[in-house]
C-alpha cells in the first residue's frame, strides 16, 4: 500500500484524535482483538447505531467532522457521509488505514420526496469507506441501518472485514434497488469544495438557496 501514513493520520473531517472518537472506539471494540474483528464491530455499531436519513445534512463544513457527528443529538439521523467519516475516524484511531470513497448512485426505493425537492433522482456523493485489512483495501458501507432496510424490503449490507460490502443491487423480490453511476474515487478526507460544487451542479434548488431540503410534514 502506498502512502499508508496519510490514511492512518487525523485529518480535518476524519478527526481520529478527537476525544469523542476515542470514547466511541472504546465502547465498541475489544482490547487485544484483531484489526478485522474490531473493524467489523465498529461497522455494525455505526450502521445500526445511527439512523440513516438523507435529510439530516450538516449546514456547515464543521458539522461533517466525525467528532461533530458523534456529539449530535442521538435521536438525529445521519447521512451516508456522516456514517462513513465516523467509521474512517474510528479505524484510524485504532491504526487501521482508512480512506473515503464517493460515487453518484440512483436509489430506486424510498427517495421520492427527496428527489422531488432536489430536482434529480441521482444521489450525488454517496459515501462509503475502504479499510486496509489483511493486506488489501476492503469496502464497507455502513449507511443503511437494519431497520430502514427491513422497511424498504432489502437485505442489510453485512460486513466481515474480508469481502467488499458496497451496495444492494436488488431488493428481496428481484427489483433494482441501487445503481452506481459515477465514481469519484478515494480520498484521504472529504473533498468538501468538490462535494458542495457537485451538489450545486446536480441540484438546481440547492444551488439557488444553498440549503438542503427538509421533509414536508403533512
MDAnalysis code that builds the backbone (N, CA, C; Angstrom):
import MDAnalysis as mda
import numpy as np

u = mda.Universe.empty(654, n_residues=218, atom_resindex=np.repeat(np.arange(218), 3), trajectory=True)
u.add_TopologyAttr("name", ["N", "CA", "C"] * 218)
u.add_TopologyAttr("resid", np.arange(1, 219))
u.add_TopologyAttr("resname", ["UNK", "UNK", "UNK", "UNK", "UNK", "UNK", "UNK", "UNK", "UNK", "UNK", "UNK", "UNK", "UNK", "UNK", "UNK", "UNK", "UNK", "UNK", "UNK", "UNK", "UNK", "UNK", "UNK", "UNK", "UNK", "UNK", "UNK", "UNK", "UNK", "UNK", "UNK", "UNK", "UNK", "UNK", "UNK", "UNK", "UNK", "UNK", "UNK", "UNK", "UNK", "UNK", "UNK", "UNK", "UNK", "UNK", "UNK", "UNK", "UNK", "UNK", "UNK", "UNK", "UNK", "UNK", "UNK", "UNK", "UNK", "UNK", "UNK", "UNK", "UNK", "UNK", "UNK", "UNK", "UNK", "UNK", "UNK", "UNK", "UNK", "UNK", "UNK", "UNK", "UNK", "UNK", "UNK", "UNK", "UNK", "UNK", "UNK", "UNK", "UNK", "UNK", "UNK", "UNK", "UNK", "UNK", "UNK", "UNK", "UNK", "UNK", "UNK", "UNK", "UNK", "UNK", "UNK", "UNK", "UNK", "UNK", "UNK", "UNK", "UNK", "UNK", "UNK", "UNK", "UNK", "UNK", "UNK", "UNK", "UNK", "UNK", "UNK", "UNK", "UNK", "UNK", "UNK", "UNK", "UNK", "UNK", "UNK", "UNK", "UNK", "UNK", "UNK", "UNK", "UNK", "UNK", "UNK", "UNK", "UNK", "UNK", "UNK", "UNK", "UNK", "UNK", "UNK", "UNK", "UNK", "UNK", "UNK", "UNK", "UNK", "UNK", "UNK", "UNK", "UNK", "UNK", "UNK", "UNK", "UNK", "UNK", "UNK", "UNK", "UNK", "UNK", "UNK", "UNK", "UNK", "UNK", "UNK", "UNK", "UNK", "UNK", "UNK", "UNK", "UNK", "UNK", "UNK", "UNK", "UNK", "UNK", "UNK", "UNK", "UNK", "UNK", "UNK", "UNK", "UNK", "UNK", "UNK", "UNK", "UNK", "UNK", "UNK", "UNK", "UNK", "UNK", "UNK", "UNK", "UNK", "UNK", "UNK", "UNK", "UNK", "UNK", "UNK", "UNK", "UNK", "UNK", "UNK", "UNK", "UNK", "UNK", "UNK", "UNK", "UNK", "UNK", "UNK", "UNK", "UNK", "UNK", "UNK", "UNK", "UNK", "UNK", "UNK", "UNK", "UNK", "UNK"])
u.atoms.positions = np.array([
    [0.848, -1.198, 0.000],
    [0.000, 0.000, 0.000],
    [0.881, 1.245, 0.000],
    [0.648, 2.144, -0.920],
    [1.398, 3.382, -0.989],
    [0.790, 4.438, -0.057],
    [1.672, 5.313, 0.485],
    [1.228, 6.438, 1.306],
    [0.334, 5.990, 2.459],
    [0.735, 4.897, 3.115],
    [-0.106, 4.368, 4.183],
    [-0.239, 5.342, 5.341],
    [0.773, 6.162, 5.575],
    [0.754, 7.054, 6.735],
    [-0.409, 8.036, 6.671],
    [-0.690, 8.604, 5.510],
    [-1.745, 9.614, 5.433],
    [-3.128, 9.023, 5.680],
    [-3.283, 7.739, 5.433],
    [-4.570, 7.093, 5.688],
    [-4.711, 6.634, 7.135],
    [-3.682, 6.836, 7.936],
    [-3.726, 6.486, 9.351],
    [-3.770, 7.719, 10.254],
    [-3.501, 8.872, 9.690],
    [-3.386, 10.082, 10.494],
    [-4.705, 10.853, 10.542],
    [-4.907, 11.643, 11.588],
    [-6.098, 12.506, 11.628],
    [-6.067, 13.517, 10.486],
    [-7.240, 13.875, 10.007],
    [-7.375, 14.937, 9.013],
    [-8.515, 15.837, 9.464],
    [-8.831, 16.830, 8.674],
    [-9.805, 17.832, 9.107],
    [-11.143, 17.195, 9.476],
    [-11.711, 16.413, 8.566],
    [-13.014, 15.802, 8.810],
    [-12.883, 14.457, 9.518],
    [-11.864, 13.705, 9.159],
    [-11.615, 12.414, 9.805],
    [-10.729, 12.681, 11.023],
    [-11.297, 13.328, 12.029],
    [-10.508, 13.771, 13.185],
    [-10.397, 12.636, 14.209],
    [-9.592, 11.664, 13.855],
    [-9.484, 10.428, 14.619],
    [-8.826, 10.606, 15.977],
    [-8.210, 11.758, 16.221],
    [-7.585, 12.032, 17.516],
    [-8.513, 12.747, 18.484],
    [-9.766, 12.971, 18.114],
    [-10.695, 13.698, 18.973],
    [-11.178, 12.794, 20.113],
    [-11.348, 13.336, 21.319],
    [-11.823, 12.522, 22.447],
    [-13.143, 11.800, 22.178],
    [-14.051, 12.415, 21.431],
    [-15.333, 11.756, 21.149],
    [-15.137, 10.482, 20.339],
    [-14.162, 10.499, 19.451],
    [-13.852, 9.300, 18.667],
    [-13.267, 8.233, 19.579],
    [-12.356, 8.634, 20.465],
    [-11.736, 7.685, 21.390],
    [-12.780, 7.003, 22.265],
    [-13.744, 7.763, 22.749],
    [-14.797, 7.205, 23.600],
    [-15.632, 6.196, 22.828],
    [-16.003, 6.535, 21.603],
    [-16.821, 5.629, 20.801],
    [-16.057, 4.344, 20.493],
    [-14.794, 4.480, 20.130],
    [-13.981, 3.297, 19.833],
    [-13.881, 2.396, 21.052],
    [-13.633, 2.977, 22.204],
    [-13.503, 2.179, 23.424],
    [-14.784, 1.420, 23.745],
    [-15.919, 2.033, 23.418],
    [-17.208, 1.418, 23.738],
    [-17.567, 0.283, 22.791],
    [-16.945, 0.246, 21.609],
    [-17.393, -0.705, 20.586],
    [-16.279, -1.599, 20.043],
    [-15.181, -1.694, 20.746],
    [-14.103, -2.602, 20.351],
    [-13.632, -3.364, 21.585],
    [-12.840, -4.385, 21.334],
    [-12.318, -5.226, 22.411],
    [-10.802, -5.116, 22.454],
    [-10.230, -4.689, 23.579],
    [-8.772, -4.618, 23.673],
    [-8.129, -5.975, 23.380],
    [-7.111, -5.954, 22.553],
    [-6.428, -7.180, 22.208],
    [-7.011, -7.923, 21.032],
    [-8.206, -7.524, 20.585],
    [-8.800, -8.173, 19.415],
    [-8.060, -7.742, 18.159],
    [-8.170, -8.527, 17.111],
    [-7.509, -8.205, 15.858],
    [-8.177, -7.064, 15.123],
    [-7.475, -6.532, 14.136],
    [-7.996, -5.397, 13.376],
    [-9.310, -5.730, 12.687],
    [-9.419, -6.922, 12.125],
    [-10.648, -7.287, 11.413],
    [-11.823, -7.358, 12.381],
    [-11.628, -8.022, 13.514],
    [-12.727, -8.141, 14.479],
    [-13.189, -6.770, 14.971],
    [-12.248, -5.899, 15.264],
    [-12.633, -4.565, 15.736],
    [-13.274, -3.738, 14.640],
    [-12.795, -3.865, 13.406],
    [-13.398, -3.135, 12.295],
    [-14.836, -3.575, 12.071],
    [-15.086, -4.877, 12.165],
    [-16.442, -5.399, 11.998],
    [-17.345, -4.892, 13.118],
    [-16.839, -4.910, 14.339],
    [-17.629, -4.406, 15.471],
    [-18.004, -2.943, 15.289],
    [-17.058, -2.137, 14.846],
    [-17.333, -0.722, 14.603],
    [-18.333, -0.536, 13.469],
    [-18.206, -1.323, 12.423],
    [-19.131, -1.229, 11.288],
    [-20.578, -1.369, 11.762],
    [-20.846, -2.418, 12.548],
    [-22.225, -2.651, 12.972],
    [-22.692, -1.604, 13.983],
    [-21.784, -1.140, 14.833],
    [-22.154, -0.089, 15.781],
    [-22.571, 1.177, 15.050],
    [-21.913, 1.476, 13.945],
    [-22.222, 2.687, 13.177],
    [-23.411, 2.453, 12.257],
    [-23.457, 1.292, 11.608],
    [-24.579, 1.015, 10.698],
    [-25.915, 1.099, 11.420],
    [-26.010, 0.457, 12.580],
    [-27.295, 0.358, 13.266],
    [-27.448, 1.325, 14.437],
    [-26.349, 1.946, 14.841],
    [-26.425, 2.891, 15.948],
    [-26.825, 4.293, 15.535],
    [-26.771, 4.549, 14.220],
    [-27.158, 5.853, 13.678],
    [-28.209, 5.614, 12.609],
    [-29.378, 6.156, 12.808],
    [-30.455, 6.010, 11.829],
    [-30.105, 6.771, 10.560],
    [-30.161, 6.071, 9.419],
    [-29.853, 6.749, 8.158],
    [-30.962, 7.733, 7.793],
    [-30.555, 8.931, 7.418],
    [-31.504, 9.923, 6.918],
    [-30.808, 10.807, 5.895],
    [-31.278, 10.826, 4.649],
    [-30.679, 11.720, 3.648],
    [-31.041, 13.178, 3.877],
    [-31.951, 13.429, 4.827],
    [-32.389, 14.805, 5.105],
    [-31.472, 15.511, 6.085],
    [-30.861, 14.751, 6.984],
    [-30.109, 15.353, 8.091],
    [-28.679, 15.655, 7.669],
    [-28.536, 16.706, 6.912],
    [-27.246, 17.110, 6.393],
    [-26.763, 18.342, 7.159],
    [-25.519, 18.314, 7.604],
    [-24.987, 19.439, 8.376],
    [-24.989, 20.717, 7.534],
    [-25.372, 21.850, 8.123],
    [-25.430, 23.102, 7.362],
    [-24.074, 23.765, 7.157],
    [-23.054, 23.315, 7.890],
    [-21.716, 23.903, 7.770],
    [-20.684, 22.798, 7.622],
    [-19.502, 23.164, 7.140],
    [-18.433, 22.190, 6.966],
    [-18.068, 21.519, 8.281],
    [-18.026, 22.277, 9.351],
    [-17.631, 21.726, 10.646],
    [-18.549, 20.590, 11.086],
    [-19.792, 20.626, 10.660],
    [-20.743, 19.596, 11.042],
    [-20.477, 18.249, 10.417],
    [-19.591, 18.199, 9.428],
    [-19.262, 16.938, 8.774],
    [-18.121, 16.200, 9.466],
    [-17.487, 16.820, 10.440],
    [-16.400, 16.136, 11.149],
    [-16.947, 14.938, 11.913],
    [-16.140, 13.893, 12.005],
    [-16.553, 12.699, 12.729],
    [-16.939, 13.035, 14.163],
    [-16.158, 13.867, 14.805],
    [-16.451, 14.234, 16.194],
    [-17.782, 14.955, 16.313],
    [-18.122, 15.788, 15.343],
    [-19.394, 16.509, 15.371],
    [-20.566, 15.548, 15.229],
    [-20.429, 14.566, 14.339],
    [-21.493, 13.567, 14.171],
    [-21.700, 12.808, 15.472],
    [-20.607, 12.423, 16.122],
    [-20.704, 11.648, 17.355],
    [-21.295, 12.448, 18.505],
    [-21.217, 13.771, 18.439],
    [-21.723, 14.611, 19.520],
    [-23.109, 15.185, 19.249],
    [-23.746, 14.761, 18.166],
    [-25.102, 15.209, 17.876],
    [-26.103, 14.596, 18.840],
    [-27.306, 15.148, 18.808],
    [-28.438, 14.534, 19.496],
    [-28.568, 13.099, 18.990],
    [-28.576, 12.104, 19.869],
    [-28.639, 10.709, 19.423],
    [-29.898, 10.371, 18.645],
    [-30.927, 11.196, 18.753],
    [-32.158, 10.951, 18.000],
    [-32.090, 11.502, 16.580],
    [-31.060, 12.283, 16.286],
    [-30.920, 12.849, 14.947],
    [-30.475, 11.767, 13.964],
    [-30.851, 11.931, 12.716],
    [-30.423, 10.993, 11.692],
    [-29.026, 11.317, 11.200],
    [-28.476, 10.418, 10.425],
    [-27.132, 10.603, 9.881],
    [-27.113, 10.254, 8.402],
    [-26.491, 11.101, 7.625],
    [-26.311, 10.922, 6.194],
    [-25.233, 9.865, 5.950],
    [-25.183, 9.304, 4.748],
    [-24.174, 8.290, 4.442],
    [-22.755, 8.820, 4.644],
    [-22.531, 10.104, 4.335],
    [-21.200, 10.686, 4.501],
    [-20.853, 10.793, 5.983],
    [-21.836, 11.154, 6.801],
    [-21.623, 11.207, 8.246],
    [-21.126, 9.863, 8.762],
    [-21.822, 8.806, 8.365],
    [-21.506, 7.478, 8.885],
    [-20.172, 6.978, 8.343],
    [-19.871, 7.329, 7.104],
    [-18.587, 6.927, 6.526],
    [-17.425, 7.605, 7.235],
    [-17.565, 8.893, 7.511],
    [-16.457, 9.619, 8.137],
    [-16.248, 9.154, 9.574],
    [-17.314, 8.755, 10.264],
    [-17.161, 8.209, 11.614],
    [-16.415, 6.878, 11.572],
    [-16.786, 5.998, 10.646],
    [-16.093, 4.713, 10.542],
    [-14.624, 4.912, 10.198],
    [-14.334, 5.828, 9.280],
    [-12.935, 6.092, 8.909],
    [-12.149, 6.619, 10.100],
    [-12.743, 7.523, 10.873],
    [-12.051, 8.088, 12.031],
    [-11.792, 7.025, 13.089],
    [-12.784, 6.180, 13.332],
    [-12.610, 5.125, 14.332],
    [-11.521, 4.140, 13.908],
    [-11.509, 3.797, 12.629],
    [-10.480, 2.881, 12.137],
    [-9.097, 3.491, 12.304],
    [-8.934, 4.735, 11.903],
    [-7.625, 5.380, 12.038],
    [-7.210, 5.486, 13.503],
    [-8.178, 5.696, 14.377],
    [-7.853, 5.762, 15.804],
    [-7.205, 4.459, 16.266],
    [-7.609, 3.353, 15.670],
    [-7.049, 2.044, 16.005],
    [-5.784, 1.725, 15.206],
    [-5.385, 2.629, 14.324],
    [-4.217, 2.378, 13.491],
    [-4.516, 1.622, 12.216],
    [-5.800, 1.457, 11.892],
    [-6.202, 0.794, 10.642],
    [-6.281, 1.850, 9.548],
    [-5.500, 1.750, 8.488],
    [-5.611, 2.730, 7.405],
    [-7.030, 2.760, 6.841],
    [-7.533, 3.963, 6.608],
    [-8.901, 4.123, 6.115],
    [-8.956, 5.293, 5.153],
    [-9.724, 5.140, 4.087],
    [-9.932, 6.219, 3.127],
    [-11.411, 6.282, 2.772],
    [-11.837, 7.451, 2.336],
    [-13.227, 7.684, 1.956],
    [-13.394, 7.519, 0.460],
    [-14.516, 6.961, 0.056],
    [-14.803, 6.766, -1.369],
    [-16.189, 7.346, -1.657],
    [-16.313, 8.011, -2.793],
    [-17.567, 8.687, -3.131],
    [-18.013, 8.332, -4.542],
    [-19.331, 8.238, -4.711],
    [-19.903, 7.899, -6.016],
    [-21.292, 8.493, -6.121],
    [-21.760, 8.664, -7.339],
    [-23.150, 9.032, -7.585],
    [-23.955, 7.757, -7.802],
    [-25.110, 7.673, -7.167],
    [-25.936, 6.479, -7.277],
    [-27.369, 6.878, -7.585],
    [-28.104, 5.920, -8.106],
    [-29.550, 6.079, -8.268],
    [-30.206, 5.047, -7.377],
    [-30.940, 5.522, -6.386],
    [-31.628, 4.655, -5.441],
    [-33.095, 4.624, -5.854],
    [-33.615, 3.431, -6.109],
    [-34.952, 3.324, -6.684],
    [-36.072, 3.229, -5.653],
    [-35.736, 3.180, -4.391],
    [-36.766, 2.985, -3.381],
    [-36.606, 4.002, -2.251],
    [-37.699, 4.613, -1.867],
    [-37.717, 5.384, -0.638],
    [-37.156, 6.785, -0.707],
    [-36.925, 7.314, -1.916],
    [-36.334, 8.652, -2.001],
    [-37.180, 9.612, -2.836],
    [-38.455, 9.273, -3.038],
    [-39.281, 10.066, -3.949],
    [-39.386, 11.531, -3.524],
    [-39.627, 11.776, -2.245],
    [-39.791, 13.164, -1.799],
    [-38.477, 13.930, -1.913],
    [-37.383, 13.287, -1.543],
    [-36.083, 13.939, -1.660],
    [-35.781, 14.277, -3.117],
    [-36.057, 13.332, -4.018],
    [-35.817, 13.573, -5.438],
    [-36.653, 14.731, -5.952],
    [-37.894, 14.803, -5.497],
    [-38.768, 15.892, -5.952],
    [-38.224, 17.233, -5.485],
    [-37.758, 17.293, -4.253],
    [-37.272, 18.558, -3.725],
    [-35.922, 18.958, -4.319],
    [-35.080, 17.962, -4.610],
    [-33.762, 18.265, -5.169],
    [-33.806, 18.456, -6.687],
    [-34.840, 17.922, -7.340],
    [-34.948, 18.052, -8.786],
    [-34.118, 17.046, -9.548],
    [-33.753, 15.916, -8.920],
    [-32.950, 14.889, -9.579],
    [-33.148, 13.568, -8.861],
    [-33.063, 12.450, -9.623],
    [-33.146, 11.130, -8.995],
    [-31.760, 10.550, -8.732],
    [-30.717, 11.362, -8.889],
    [-29.346, 10.926, -8.623],
    [-28.936, 11.391, -7.230],
    [-28.474, 10.473, -6.416],
    [-27.932, 10.809, -5.107],
    [-26.438, 11.049, -5.284],
    [-26.061, 12.292, -5.192],
    [-24.708, 12.720, -5.526],
    [-23.804, 12.668, -4.289],
    [-22.631, 12.082, -4.491],
    [-21.612, 11.959, -3.433],
    [-22.053, 11.026, -2.311],
    [-22.623, 9.892, -2.704],
    [-22.856, 8.810, -1.739],
    [-21.492, 8.355, -1.219],
    [-21.366, 8.222, 0.102],
    [-20.068, 7.925, 0.686],
    [-19.981, 6.564, 1.347],
    [-18.829, 5.930, 1.185],
    [-18.527, 4.711, 1.931],
    [-17.040, 4.720, 2.276],
    [-16.553, 3.653, 2.881],
    [-15.195, 3.613, 3.417],
    [-14.447, 2.428, 2.831],
    [-13.147, 2.583, 2.691],
    [-12.272, 1.458, 2.365],
    [-11.248, 1.328, 3.484],
    [-11.138, 0.129, 4.043],
    [-10.241, -0.162, 5.151],
    [-9.140, -1.106, 4.684],
    [-7.915, -0.853, 5.130],
    [-6.792, -1.719, 4.779],
    [-6.736, -2.852, 5.803],
    [-7.256, -4.008, 5.399],
    [-7.333, -5.164, 6.278],
    [-6.772, -6.385, 5.566],
    [-5.919, -7.117, 6.251],
    [-5.327, -8.334, 5.699],
    [-4.670, -8.069, 4.340],
    [-3.945, -6.938, 4.282],
    [-3.125, -6.579, 3.124],
    [-3.927, -6.250, 1.869],
    [-5.141, -5.745, 2.054],
    [-5.914, -5.282, 0.893],
    [-6.948, -4.272, 1.356],
    [-7.392, -3.428, 0.408],
    [-8.472, -2.486, 0.687],
    [-9.803, -3.228, 0.621],
    [-10.608, -3.077, 1.658],
    [-11.916, -3.716, 1.727],
    [-12.969, -2.621, 1.905],
    [-13.970, -2.627, 1.040],
    [-15.015, -1.597, 1.082],
    [-16.063, -1.922, 2.138],
    [-16.497, -0.886, 2.850],
    [-17.528, -1.034, 3.879],
    [-18.499, 0.132, 3.777],
    [-19.790, -0.182, 3.717],
    [-20.822, 0.841, 3.570],
    [-21.788, 0.763, 4.743],
    [-21.565, 1.564, 5.777],
    [-22.423, 1.488, 6.966],
    [-23.657, 2.377, 6.900],
    [-24.044, 2.830, 5.711],
    [-25.081, 3.861, 5.597],
    [-26.452, 3.398, 6.064],
    [-26.907, 2.249, 5.566],
    [-28.322, 1.893, 5.714],
    [-28.534, 0.944, 6.885],
    [-29.133, 1.456, 7.955],
    [-29.357, 0.656, 9.152],
    [-30.383, -0.444, 8.902],
    [-30.319, -1.469, 9.765],
    [-31.167, -2.645, 9.573],
    [-32.651, -2.283, 9.542],
    [-33.088, -1.407, 10.434],
    [-34.497, -1.050, 10.477],
    [-34.989, -0.443, 9.174],
    [-34.176, 0.419, 8.576],
    [-34.549, 1.025, 7.301],
    [-34.614, -0.034, 6.204],
    [-33.627, -0.933, 6.173],
    [-33.618, -1.971, 5.149],
    [-34.849, -2.864, 5.246],
    [-35.231, -3.216, 6.481],
    [-36.437, -4.019, 6.656],
    [-37.653, -3.279, 6.112],
    [-37.718, -1.990, 6.373],
    [-38.845, -1.183, 5.896],
    [-38.885, -1.135, 4.375],
    [-37.714, -1.083, 3.739],
    [-37.636, -0.967, 2.284],
    [-37.647, -2.317, 1.569],
    [-37.577, -3.407, 2.333],
    [-37.630, -4.723, 1.718],
    [-36.338, -5.161, 1.068],
    [-35.214, -4.727, 1.642],
    [-33.911, -5.165, 1.128],
    [-33.104, -5.746, 2.291],
    [-32.198, -6.658, 1.965],
    [-31.333, -7.211, 2.995],
    [-30.292, -6.166, 3.394],
    [-30.038, -5.996, 4.675],
    [-28.997, -5.043, 5.084],
    [-27.628, -5.519, 4.632],
    [-26.740, -4.576, 4.388],
    [-25.379, -4.920, 3.973],
    [-24.602, -5.456, 5.167],
    [-24.088, -6.663, 5.023],
    [-23.263, -7.254, 6.059],
    [-21.798, -6.987, 5.746],
    [-20.946, -7.122, 6.748],
    [-19.519, -6.853, 6.581],
    [-18.730, -7.815, 7.444],
    [-17.787, -8.533, 6.817],
    [-16.971, -9.488, 7.555],
    [-15.502, -9.089, 7.618],
    [-15.170, -7.909, 7.067],
    [-13.795, -7.450, 7.100],
    [-12.904, -8.077, 6.051],
    [-13.451, -8.972, 5.255],
    [-12.655, -9.666, 4.242],
    [-13.201, -9.493, 2.825],
    [-14.488, -9.209, 2.730],
    [-15.130, -9.050, 1.422],
    [-15.763, -7.670, 1.333],
    [-15.780, -7.105, 0.121],
    [-16.366, -5.789, -0.090],
    [-17.855, -5.790, 0.239],
    [-18.292, -4.746, 0.896],
    [-19.699, -4.539, 1.229],
    [-20.061, -3.158, 0.690],
    [-20.580, -3.122, -0.540],
    [-20.721, -1.843, -1.233],
    [-22.169, -1.401, -1.405],
    [-23.018, -2.236, -1.969],
    [-24.383, -1.766, -2.198],
    [-25.315, -2.943, -2.480],
    [-26.607, -2.683, -2.256],
    [-27.638, -3.643, -2.591],
    [-28.112, -3.358, -4.011],
    [-27.798, -4.263, -4.928],
    [-28.226, -4.047, -6.311],
    [-29.714, -4.325, -6.495],
    [-30.259, -5.255, -5.692],
    [-31.652, -5.667, -5.876],
    [-32.348, -5.756, -4.525],
    [-33.664, -5.594, -4.579],
    [-34.437, -5.815, -3.365],
    [-34.751, -7.308, -3.245],
    [-35.570, -7.676, -2.257],
    [-35.806, -9.097, -1.983],
    [-36.662, -9.790, -3.030],
    [-37.330, -9.043, -3.873],
    [-38.143, -9.680, -4.919],
    [-37.525, -9.500, -6.298],
    [-36.261, -9.074, -6.338],
    [-35.544, -9.007, -7.603],
    [-35.617, -7.690, -8.329],
    [-36.277, -6.691, -7.744],
    [-36.330, -5.380, -8.380],
    [-35.037, -4.614, -8.164],
    [-34.711, -3.734, -9.093],
    [-33.495, -2.933, -8.957],
    [-33.615, -1.990, -7.773],
    [-32.620, -2.014, -6.908],
    [-32.626, -1.147, -5.734],
    [-31.675, 0.025, -5.898],
    [-30.451, -0.236, -6.315],
    [-29.471, 0.838, -6.408],
    [-28.522, 0.602, -7.579],
    [-28.209, 1.684, -8.289],
    [-27.230, 1.650, -9.374],
    [-26.124, 2.653, -9.081],
    [-24.892, 2.262, -9.341],
    [-23.768, 3.194, -9.244],
    [-23.537, 3.808, -10.618],
    [-23.530, 5.134, -10.683],
    [-23.493, 5.846, -11.953],
    [-22.151, 6.499, -12.246],
    [-21.483, 7.005, -11.226],
    [-20.209, 7.711, -11.423],
    [-19.342, 7.548, -10.189],
    [-18.080, 7.244, -10.395],
    [-17.140, 7.013, -9.297],
    [-16.180, 8.194, -9.196],
    [-16.181, 8.874, -8.043],
    [-15.248, 9.986, -7.830],
    [-13.889, 9.499, -7.341],
    [-13.827, 8.274, -6.845],
    [-12.566, 7.736, -6.367],
    [-12.419, 7.844, -4.863],
    [-11.204, 7.558, -4.391],
    [-10.907, 7.511, -2.956],
    [-10.143, 8.760, -2.527],
    [-10.378, 9.171, -1.276],
    [-9.788, 10.400, -0.751],
    [-9.334, 10.186, 0.692],
    [-8.306, 10.930, 1.078],
    [-7.860, 10.932, 2.466],
    [-8.908, 11.583, 3.356],
    [-9.568, 12.608, 2.861],
    [-10.533, 13.377, 3.628],
    [-11.712, 13.724, 2.723],
    [-12.760, 14.287, 3.294],
    [-13.878, 14.743, 2.461],
    [-13.398, 15.878, 1.566],
    [-13.520, 15.743, 0.246],
    [-13.189, 16.861, -0.648],
    [-14.351, 17.849, -0.658],
    [-14.414, 18.671, 0.370],
    [-15.627, 19.421, 0.660],
    [-16.035, 20.346, -0.482],
    [-15.095, 21.070, -1.039],
    [-15.447, 22.009, -2.108],
    [-15.956, 21.274, -3.339],
    [-15.330, 20.152, -3.680],
    [-15.801, 19.351, -4.814],
    [-17.212, 18.839, -4.534],
    [-17.440, 18.300, -3.356],
    [-18.752, 17.763, -2.995],
    [-19.824, 18.855, -3.074],
    [-19.549, 20.004, -2.459],
    [-20.513, 21.106, -2.455],
    [-20.798, 21.585, -3.879],
    [-19.749, 21.664, -4.682],
    [-19.915, 22.085, -6.070],
    [-20.737, 21.100, -6.884],
    [-20.537, 19.807, -6.644],
    [-21.320, 18.797, -7.359],
    [-22.785, 18.843, -6.943],
    [-23.045, 19.072, -5.674],
    [-24.437, 19.218, -5.248],
    [-25.090, 20.415, -5.931],
    [-24.351, 21.487, -6.063],
    [-24.910, 22.657, -6.744],
    [-25.121, 22.389, -8.232],
    [-24.235, 21.610, -8.817],
    [-24.345, 21.313, -10.250],
    [-25.528, 20.394, -10.546],
    [-25.753, 19.417, -9.700],
    [-26.814, 18.440, -9.942],
    [-28.166, 18.877, -9.397],
    [-28.167, 19.723, -8.376],
    [-29.406, 20.065, -7.690],
    [-29.684, 21.559, -7.824],
    [-30.473, 21.978, -8.822],
    [-30.731, 23.401, -9.057],
    [-31.319, 24.116, -7.844],
    [-32.212, 23.457, -7.118],
    [-32.824, 24.117, -5.961],
    [-31.802, 24.361, -4.867],
    [-30.878, 23.435, -4.693],
    [-29.816, 23.632, -3.705],
    [-28.899, 24.764, -4.144],
    [-28.623, 24.840, -5.432],
    [-27.769, 25.910, -5.946],
    [-28.398, 27.281, -5.700],
    [-29.723, 27.348, -5.799],
    [-30.428, 28.617, -5.596],
    [-30.391, 29.065, -4.144],
    [-30.614, 28.131, -3.222],
    [-30.805, 28.502, -1.821],
    [-29.581, 28.253, -0.944],
    [-28.734, 27.283, -1.350],
    [-27.613, 26.889, -0.510],
    [-28.040, 26.106, 0.712],
    [-29.306, 25.691, 0.755],
    [-29.836, 24.962, 1.895],
    [-30.349, 23.602, 1.462],
    [-30.036, 22.598, 2.258],
    [-30.527, 21.240, 1.987],
    [-32.008, 21.179, 2.332],
    [-32.818, 20.482, 1.532],
    [-34.261, 20.449, 1.804],
    [-34.582, 19.660, 3.073],
    [-35.753, 19.915, 3.605],
    [-36.275, 19.184, 4.747],
    [-37.578, 18.527, 4.333],
    [-37.906, 17.361, 4.916],
    [-39.136, 16.683, 4.511],
    [-40.366, 17.507, 4.847],
    [-41.332, 17.467, 3.974],
    [-42.584, 18.180, 4.222],
    [-43.451, 17.359, 5.152],
    [-44.026, 17.994, 6.112],
    [-44.905, 17.315, 7.063],
    [-46.358, 17.570, 6.718],
    [-47.093, 16.473, 6.612],
    [-48.497, 16.623, 6.262],
    [-49.363, 16.990, 7.458],
])
